[in-house]
Amino acid sequence: MKANDKFAHIAALRPARKPTAPVPRNSDIPAEIAEETDRLARLVGGNVRRNHYGEHMSVRQWYATPELCAPDPRSLSLLLPQTLDAGDLLQTAVNPEQWLFLDTETTGLAGGTGTYPFLVGIAWWDAGGLQVEQFFMRDLDEEHSLLLELSERMAKRPVLVTFNGKSFDWPLLETRYRMTRAIPPFTPKVHLDFLHPARQLWRLRLGSVRLRDLERHILGRDGHALEWSRHDDIDSSLIPQMYFDYLRGGSPEPLAGVFRHNQMDLRGLAAVAGKILTLLDSGHGFAHAAHPDTHNPVDVLGLSRLLHRRGHSTRARELYEGALRAGLPRNAERLAQTELARLAKRQLDYTRAASLWDELRQAPGTTKRSEVAVLRADAEKSLEAAIEAAEQLAIYYEHRVKQPWRAADLIREAINRLREAKRRDGVATTRTIKMESRLVHRLARLERRCSDRTKIELLQAGNSS
């Protein structure tokens, strides 16, 4: 880290200076720096906002897209915590006009007390479109002014909507409010963070669920072209250095790209929120929603898992079955079969569960040593799923069908398969070692039970003769 950057981080450890009255911006900074701030204002269409803590720059822009989304209460309830006041939270959150989207650009990506949110972007639904407003610190001593403005905006719309904001943006802002020792934050009544449902719905298919990836693969599909493009977007990891360069009197042009980046993040967040709620509507089977069969089967699997975790087991099972019928990649199919079998067992549908366990246990589970690591990892997961399915099937035959000898055959076969994989492919993880130990113990018990049963049958046959 350069010396100037170190000093900037050290300065962030103390509260920003608090002027007693607004001071004209150009009176307390060198003329050449004031000229650069004016250039930035012209580049981004900004103007100066003043309050009793000082000044900061503000930029406002209205966009026709994404359009207002009207959440269905039943879908929205899936995103809220299941607490005693869930009904009150839902009543507040169901009105989209109460939503305030938020995204920050900061002097560091690790957070903590040494990190400033130098650009805070907010957005809300207005006139059928999205109104975006951005607050910018032209110098670090403008933090008080910015935070007061943000607090006043949040008081008007108590539903905070973010993408990873529960883990980063909002905790960071709370820290900065505390460090002012003067401005209390307005605590949102409801905080909707769409990163977590996005992971549940699309991580299986995409791997990465960054906003720009969701825009490209989810929002920009099905004939719907986005009205903004990331082709000239900046790398978010470069943003802190761009701001530090600006503070040292550098050109404001790079920061114009930061403003655009923040605007696109807010629009992407609003669009992703609408997409997730639309998908949840289809998962519930609402009349106004698209049928789940029109969605990618892997997305339907993600939707079924989300519904399953939130207690909607009947509908989740229907979607699991639909995803399997539509056809899934092998790794997703294995996951769907495993979770569907677990759900069928819980619902006492042992016939369906047994058929799924039988399919899983027969699936190929090893690969050659020369295969790439990704394929080997997938093969190991397939092997573990097959062994666990065989064990579940053995439990079914022992306790439900009352055929312990059939259960013993299944366990014996699973042990042999596990040992063969270990010998041939070097599969010897901690998990598989524990699995083998458990299977050996179960087999010994089953063999004793079968032996005792044979002795009893022989005695009964001798007595009858």
C-alpha positions as CSV (number, residue, x, y, z in Angstrom):
1,M,0.0,0.0,0.0
2,K,1.3,3.5,-0.9
3,A,2.1,6.0,1.8
4,N,-0.8,8.3,0.9
5,D,-3.2,5.4,1.0
6,K,-2.0,4.4,4.5
7,F,-2.6,8.0,5.7
8,A,-6.1,7.8,4.2
9,H,-6.8,4.6,6.1
10,I,-5.4,6.1,9.3
11,A,-7.7,9.2,8.9
12,A,-10.7,6.9,8.6
13,L,-10.1,5.6,12.1
14,R,-11.3,8.9,13.6
15,P,-14.6,10.6,13.1
16,A,-14.8,13.1,10.2
17,R,-14.4,16.7,11.1
18,K,-17.7,18.4,12.0
19,P,-18.0,22.0,10.9
20,T,-20.3,24.2,12.9
21,A,-21.9,25.8,9.9
22,P,-21.8,25.2,6.1
23,V,-18.8,26.6,4.4
24,P,-18.7,27.3,0.7
25,R,-16.8,24.5,-0.9
26,N,-14.3,26.5,-2.9
27,S,-13.2,28.6,0.2
28,D,-11.4,25.8,2.0
29,I,-9.6,23.8,-0.7
30,P,-7.0,24.7,-3.3
31,A,-8.3,26.2,-6.5
32,E,-7.0,23.4,-8.7
33,I,-8.8,20.8,-6.6
34,A,-12.0,22.8,-6.6
35,E,-11.7,22.9,-10.3
36,E,-11.5,19.1,-10.5
37,T,-14.6,18.7,-8.3
38,D,-16.5,21.1,-10.6
39,R,-15.4,19.0,-13.5
40,L,-16.7,15.9,-11.8
41,A,-20.0,17.6,-11.1
42,R,-20.3,18.5,-14.8
43,L,-19.4,15.0,-15.9
44,V,-22.0,13.2,-13.8
45,G,-24.6,15.9,-13.6
46,G,-24.1,16.5,-9.9
47,N,-25.0,19.4,-7.6
48,V,-24.0,20.4,-4.1
49,R,-26.3,19.5,-1.2
50,R,-25.9,21.4,2.1
51,N,-27.0,20.7,5.7
52,H,-25.8,21.8,9.1
53,Y,-22.9,19.4,8.9
54,G,-21.5,20.7,5.6
55,E,-21.7,19.7,2.0
56,H,-21.6,16.7,-0.3
57,M,-22.4,16.1,-4.0
58,S,-25.7,14.6,-5.1
59,V,-26.6,13.1,-8.4
60,R,-30.2,12.2,-9.4
61,Q,-31.3,10.2,-12.5
62,W,-34.7,8.6,-13.4
63,Y,-34.8,5.4,-15.5
64,A,-37.8,3.9,-17.2
65,T,-36.5,0.4,-16.6
66,P,-36.6,-1.8,-14.7
67,E,-40.3,-1.3,-14.1
68,L,-42.1,-1.4,-10.8
69,C,-42.6,-4.9,-9.4
70,A,-45.7,-5.6,-7.3
71,P,-44.8,-8.5,-4.9
72,D,-47.4,-11.1,-4.0
73,P,-47.5,-11.4,-0.2
74,R,-47.2,-15.2,-0.3
75,S,-44.0,-15.0,-2.4
76,L,-42.6,-12.1,-0.4
77,S,-43.1,-14.1,2.9
78,L,-40.6,-16.6,1.7
79,L,-37.9,-13.9,1.9
80,L,-38.7,-12.8,5.4
81,P,-37.6,-14.3,8.7
82,Q,-40.0,-16.6,10.3
83,T,-40.4,-14.7,13.6
84,L,-43.3,-13.8,15.8
85,D,-43.7,-10.4,14.1
86,A,-43.5,-11.9,10.6
87,G,-47.1,-10.7,9.9
88,D,-46.1,-7.1,10.7
89,L,-43.0,-7.3,8.6
90,L,-44.9,-8.6,5.7
91,Q,-47.5,-5.8,5.9
92,T,-44.7,-3.3,5.8
93,A,-42.7,-5.0,3.0
94,V,-45.6,-5.7,0.7
95,N,-45.8,-2.1,-0.5
96,P,-43.0,-1.6,-3.1
97,E,-43.3,2.2,-2.7
98,Q,-41.7,1.6,0.8
99,W,-38.6,0.0,-0.7
100,L,-35.3,1.7,-0.7
101,F,-32.6,0.0,-2.8
102,L,-29.0,0.6,-1.6
103,D,-25.5,0.0,-2.9
104,T,-22.2,1.5,-1.8
105,E,-18.8,2.1,-3.2
106,T,-16.1,2.1,-0.6
107,T,-12.4,2.8,0.1
108,G,-11.8,-0.9,0.8
109,L,-13.5,-4.2,0.1
110,A,-12.7,-5.7,3.5
111,G,-15.0,-3.4,5.5
112,G,-14.1,-2.4,9.1
113,T,-13.5,0.9,10.8
114,G,-10.9,2.0,8.3
115,T,-13.3,1.9,5.3
116,Y,-15.3,4.9,4.1
117,P,-18.4,4.5,1.9
118,F,-17.5,7.5,-0.3
119,L,-20.4,6.9,-2.7
120,V,-23.8,5.8,-1.5
121,G,-26.4,5.0,-4.1
122,I,-30.1,4.6,-3.3
123,A,-33.1,4.1,-5.5
124,W,-36.8,3.8,-5.2
125,W,-39.8,3.1,-7.5
126,D,-41.2,6.4,-8.8
127,A,-43.7,7.1,-11.7
128,G,-43.5,3.5,-12.9
129,G,-39.7,3.6,-13.2
130,L,-36.7,3.7,-10.9
131,Q,-35.4,7.0,-9.4
132,V,-31.7,6.8,-8.5
133,E,-29.9,9.2,-6.2
134,Q,-26.2,9.1,-5.4
135,F,-24.4,10.8,-2.5
136,F,-20.7,11.4,-3.0
137,M,-17.9,12.6,-0.6
138,R,-15.6,14.9,-2.5
139,D,-13.4,14.7,0.6
140,L,-13.4,12.6,3.7
141,D,-14.7,15.5,5.8
142,E,-18.0,15.4,4.0
143,E,-19.0,12.1,5.7
144,H,-21.3,13.7,8.3
145,S,-23.2,15.6,5.7
146,L,-23.7,12.5,3.5
147,L,-24.8,10.2,6.4
148,L,-27.4,12.7,7.6
149,E,-28.8,12.9,4.1
150,L,-29.0,9.1,3.9
151,S,-30.6,8.8,7.3
152,E,-33.4,11.2,6.2
153,R,-34.0,9.3,3.0
154,M,-34.2,6.0,4.8
155,A,-36.8,7.4,7.2
156,K,-39.1,7.9,4.3
157,R,-38.8,4.3,3.0
158,P,-38.3,1.8,5.9
159,V,-37.8,-1.3,3.7
160,L,-34.1,-1.7,2.8
161,V,-33.3,-3.7,-0.3
162,T,-29.7,-4.8,-1.0
163,F,-27.5,-7.4,-2.7
164,N,-25.1,-8.7,0.0
165,G,-26.0,-5.6,2.0
166,K,-26.7,-7.6,5.2
167,S,-23.1,-8.7,5.3
168,F,-21.3,-5.7,3.9
169,D,-23.1,-2.4,3.0
170,W,-25.4,-2.0,6.0
171,P,-22.9,-3.1,8.7
172,L,-20.4,-0.8,7.2
173,L,-22.8,2.1,7.3
174,E,-23.8,1.3,10.9
175,T,-20.2,1.5,11.9
176,R,-19.7,4.9,10.2
177,Y,-22.8,6.2,11.9
178,R,-21.5,5.1,15.3
179,M,-18.2,6.7,14.6
180,T,-19.8,10.1,14.0
181,R,-21.0,10.1,17.6
182,A,-23.7,12.4,16.5
183,I,-25.9,11.0,13.8
184,P,-28.1,8.0,14.7
185,P,-28.8,5.6,11.8
186,F,-32.4,5.0,10.8
187,T,-32.7,1.3,11.4
188,P,-34.9,-0.3,8.6
189,K,-38.0,-2.0,9.7
190,V,-37.4,-4.8,7.1
191,H,-34.2,-5.7,5.3
192,L,-34.6,-7.7,2.1
193,D,-31.2,-9.1,0.9
194,F,-31.6,-10.8,-2.5
195,L,-28.1,-12.3,-2.6
196,H,-29.2,-15.4,-0.6
197,P,-32.3,-16.3,-2.7
198,A,-30.3,-15.6,-5.8
199,R,-27.7,-18.2,-4.6
200,Q,-30.5,-20.7,-3.9
201,L,-32.1,-20.2,-7.3
202,W,-29.2,-19.9,-9.7
203,R,-25.9,-21.0,-8.1
204,L,-26.4,-24.5,-9.3
205,R,-26.6,-23.3,-12.9
206,L,-24.3,-20.4,-13.0
207,G,-21.8,-20.9,-10.2
208,S,-21.3,-17.2,-9.8
209,V,-24.3,-15.0,-8.8
210,R,-22.6,-11.6,-9.1
211,L,-25.0,-9.0,-10.4
212,R,-23.3,-8.7,-13.7
213,D,-23.5,-12.5,-14.2
214,L,-27.2,-12.5,-13.4
215,E,-27.7,-9.6,-15.8
216,R,-26.1,-11.5,-18.6
217,H,-27.5,-15.0,-18.0
218,I,-30.8,-14.4,-16.3
219,L,-32.1,-10.9,-17.0
220,G,-30.8,-10.7,-20.5
221,R,-32.4,-14.0,-21.7
222,D,-35.8,-15.0,-23.0
223,G,-35.8,-12.2,-25.6
224,H,-35.6,-9.5,-22.9
225,A,-32.6,-7.2,-23.7
226,L,-31.4,-5.0,-20.9
227,E,-31.4,-1.2,-21.5
228,W,-27.9,-0.9,-20.0
229,S,-24.7,-2.6,-20.9
230,R,-21.6,-3.6,-18.8
231,H,-19.3,-3.8,-21.8
232,D,-17.4,-0.7,-20.6
233,D,-17.9,-1.3,-16.9
234,I,-15.0,-0.9,-14.5
235,D,-13.5,-3.6,-12.3
236,S,-14.9,-3.1,-8.8
237,S,-11.5,-4.0,-7.2
238,L,-10.1,-0.9,-8.9
239,I,-12.6,1.5,-7.4
240,P,-10.8,2.3,-4.1
241,Q,-7.6,3.3,-5.9
242,M,-9.6,5.5,-8.3
243,Y,-11.0,7.4,-5.3
244,F,-7.6,7.8,-3.6
245,D,-6.2,9.1,-6.9
246,Y,-9.0,11.6,-7.0
247,L,-8.4,12.8,-3.4
248,R,-4.8,13.4,-4.4
249,G,-5.9,15.7,-7.1
250,G,-6.1,13.2,-10.0
251,S,-8.4,13.4,-13.0
252,P,-12.2,13.0,-12.2
253,E,-12.9,11.1,-15.4
254,P,-12.3,7.6,-13.8
255,L,-14.8,8.4,-11.1
256,A,-17.5,9.1,-13.7
257,G,-17.2,5.4,-14.5
258,V,-17.7,4.6,-10.8
259,F,-21.0,6.5,-10.8
260,R,-22.2,4.6,-13.8
261,H,-21.1,1.3,-12.2
262,N,-23.1,2.2,-9.0
263,Q,-26.2,3.1,-11.1
264,M,-26.1,-0.2,-13.0
265,D,-25.7,-2.1,-9.7
266,L,-28.9,-0.4,-8.4
267,R,-30.8,-1.1,-11.6
268,G,-29.6,-4.6,-11.7
269,L,-30.6,-5.1,-8.1
270,A,-34.1,-3.8,-8.8
271,A,-34.4,-6.1,-11.8
272,V,-33.1,-9.2,-10.0
273,A,-35.6,-8.5,-7.2
274,G,-38.5,-8.5,-9.7
275,K,-37.2,-11.6,-11.4
276,I,-36.9,-13.5,-8.1
277,L,-40.4,-12.6,-7.0
278,T,-41.8,-13.6,-10.5
279,L,-40.1,-17.0,-10.1
280,L,-41.5,-17.4,-6.6
281,D,-45.0,-16.6,-8.0
282,S,-44.6,-19.4,-10.6
283,G,-43.4,-21.7,-7.8
284,H,-46.6,-21.2,-5.9
285,G,-48.6,-21.8,-9.1
286,F,-50.4,-18.4,-9.0
287,A,-52.8,-17.9,-11.9
288,H,-51.0,-14.7,-13.1
289,A,-47.5,-16.3,-13.1
290,A,-45.7,-18.2,-15.8
291,H,-45.8,-22.0,-15.5
292,P,-42.7,-23.5,-13.9
293,D,-42.2,-25.6,-17.0
294,T,-41.3,-22.5,-19.0
295,H,-38.2,-22.0,-16.7
296,N,-34.8,-23.7,-17.0
297,P,-35.1,-27.1,-15.2
298,V,-32.1,-26.2,-13.0
299,D,-33.8,-23.0,-11.9
300,V,-36.9,-25.0,-11.1
301,L,-34.7,-27.3,-8.9
302,G,-33.4,-24.2,-7.1
303,L,-36.9,-23.0,-6.6
304,S,-38.0,-26.4,-5.2
305,R,-35.1,-26.3,-2.7
306,L,-36.0,-22.8,-1.6
307,L,-39.7,-23.8,-1.0
308,H,-38.6,-27.0,0.7
309,R,-36.5,-25.1,3.2
310,R,-39.3,-22.7,3.9
311,G,-41.7,-25.5,4.8
312,H,-43.8,-25.7,1.5
313,S,-43.0,-29.4,1.1
314,T,-46.0,-30.4,-1.0
315,R,-45.4,-27.8,-3.7
316,A,-41.6,-28.4,-3.4
317,R,-42.1,-32.1,-4.2
318,E,-44.2,-31.2,-7.3
319,L,-41.4,-29.0,-8.5
320,Y,-38.7,-31.6,-7.8
321,E,-40.7,-34.1,-9.9
322,G,-41.1,-31.5,-12.7
323,A,-37.4,-30.7,-12.8
324,L,-36.5,-34.4,-13.1
325,R,-39.0,-35.0,-15.8
326,A,-37.7,-32.0,-17.8
327,G,-34.1,-33.4,-17.6
328,L,-31.2,-32.1,-15.5
329,P,-27.4,-32.3,-15.8
330,R,-26.1,-35.3,-13.9
331,N,-24.9,-33.4,-10.8
332,A,-28.2,-31.5,-10.5
333,E,-30.2,-34.7,-11.1
334,R,-28.4,-36.4,-8.3
335,L,-29.1,-33.6,-6.0
336,A,-32.8,-33.5,-7.0
337,Q,-33.1,-37.3,-6.5
338,T,-31.5,-37.2,-3.1
339,E,-33.6,-34.3,-1.8
340,L,-36.8,-35.7,-3.3
341,A,-36.1,-39.1,-1.7
342,R,-35.6,-37.5,1.6
343,L,-38.9,-35.5,1.2
344,A,-40.8,-38.6,0.1
345,K,-39.5,-40.5,3.1
346,R,-40.7,-37.7,5.4
347,Q,-44.1,-37.9,3.8
348,L,-44.1,-41.7,4.3
349,D,-44.1,-42.4,0.6
350,Y,-41.6,-45.2,0.9
351,T,-42.3,-46.6,-2.6
352,R,-41.2,-43.5,-4.3
353,A,-38.3,-43.0,-1.9
354,A,-37.1,-46.6,-2.5
355,S,-37.2,-46.2,-6.3
356,L,-35.1,-43.0,-6.1
357,W,-32.6,-44.7,-3.8
358,D,-32.3,-47.6,-6.2
359,E,-31.5,-45.2,-9.1
360,L,-29.0,-43.3,-7.0
361,R,-27.1,-46.4,-5.8
362,Q,-26.6,-47.7,-9.3
363,A,-25.2,-44.4,-10.7
364,P,-21.5,-44.5,-11.8
365,G,-19.4,-43.0,-9.1
366,T,-15.7,-43.2,-10.0
367,T,-13.4,-41.8,-12.7
368,K,-9.9,-42.4,-13.9
369,R,-6.9,-40.9,-12.1
370,S,-6.0,-38.9,-15.2
371,E,-9.3,-37.0,-15.2
372,V,-9.3,-33.4,-14.2
373,A,-10.0,-32.4,-10.6
374,V,-13.5,-31.1,-11.3
375,L,-14.6,-34.4,-12.8
376,R,-13.0,-36.3,-10.0
377,A,-14.7,-34.2,-7.3
378,D,-18.1,-34.8,-9.1
379,A,-17.4,-38.5,-9.3
380,E,-16.6,-38.6,-5.6
381,K,-19.9,-36.8,-4.8
382,S,-21.7,-39.3,-7.0
383,L,-20.0,-42.2,-5.2
384,E,-21.0,-40.8,-1.8
385,A,-24.6,-40.2,-2.9
386,A,-24.7,-43.8,-4.2
387,I,-23.4,-45.2,-0.9
388,E,-25.8,-43.2,1.2
389,A,-28.7,-44.2,-1.1
390,A,-27.8,-47.9,-0.6
391,E,-27.7,-47.4,3.1
392,Q,-31.2,-45.8,3.1
393,L,-32.5,-48.6,0.9
394,A,-31.1,-51.1,3.3
395,I,-32.8,-49.4,6.2
396,Y,-36.0,-49.6,4.2
397,Y,-35.7,-53.3,3.5
398,E,-34.8,-54.1,7.1
399,H,-37.4,-52.1,8.9
400,R,-40.3,-51.7,6.4
401,V,-40.1,-54.8,4.2
402,K,-38.7,-57.0,7.0
403,Q,-36.0,-58.5,4.8
404,P,-32.8,-58.2,6.7
405,W,-30.9,-60.5,4.3
406,R,-31.7,-58.1,1.4
407,A,-30.5,-55.2,3.5
408,A,-27.3,-57.1,4.2
409,D,-26.7,-57.7,0.5
410,L,-27.1,-54.0,-0.2
411,I,-24.7,-53.0,2.5
412,R,-22.2,-55.7,1.4
413,E,-22.4,-54.4,-2.1
414,A,-21.9,-50.8,-1.0
415,I,-18.8,-51.7,1.1
416,N,-17.2,-53.5,-1.9
417,R,-17.9,-50.6,-4.1
418,L,-16.4,-48.2,-1.7
419,R,-13.3,-50.3,-1.2
420,E,-12.9,-50.8,-4.9
421,A,-13.0,-47.0,-5.5
422,K,-10.4,-46.5,-2.7
423,R,-8.1,-49.2,-4.3
424,R,-8.5,-48.1,-7.9
425,D,-9.0,-44.4,-7.7
426,G,-7.5,-43.4,-4.4
427,V,-10.8,-42.2,-2.9
428,A,-10.1,-42.0,0.8
429,T,-11.6,-38.8,2.2
430,T,-12.5,-38.4,5.9
431,R,-16.1,-38.7,4.9
432,T,-15.7,-42.0,3.0
433,I,-13.6,-43.5,5.8
434,K,-16.4,-42.7,8.3
435,M,-18.9,-44.0,5.9
436,E,-17.1,-47.3,5.5
437,S,-16.8,-47.7,9.3
438,R,-20.5,-47.1,9.7
439,L,-21.4,-49.6,6.9
440,V,-19.2,-52.3,8.4
441,H,-20.9,-51.9,11.8
442,R,-24.3,-52.1,10.2
443,L,-23.4,-55.2,8.2
444,A,-22.1,-57.0,11.3
445,R,-25.4,-56.3,13.0
446,L,-27.4,-57.4,10.0
447,E,-25.5,-60.6,9.7
448,R,-26.1,-61.4,13.4
449,R,-29.7,-60.8,12.9
450,C,-29.9,-63.0,9.8
451,S,-28.0,-65.7,11.7
452,D,-30.4,-65.6,14.6
453,R,-33.3,-65.7,12.3
454,T,-31.9,-68.8,10.6
455,K,-31.4,-70.5,13.9
456,I,-35.0,-69.8,15.0
457,E,-36.4,-71.1,11.6
458,L,-34.3,-74.3,12.0
459,L,-35.6,-74.8,15.5
460,Q,-39.2,-74.2,14.4
461,A,-38.7,-76.6,11.6
462,G,-37.3,-79.3,14.0
463,N,-40.2,-78.9,16.4
464,S,-42.8,-79.2,13.7
465,S,-41.2,-82.4,12.5
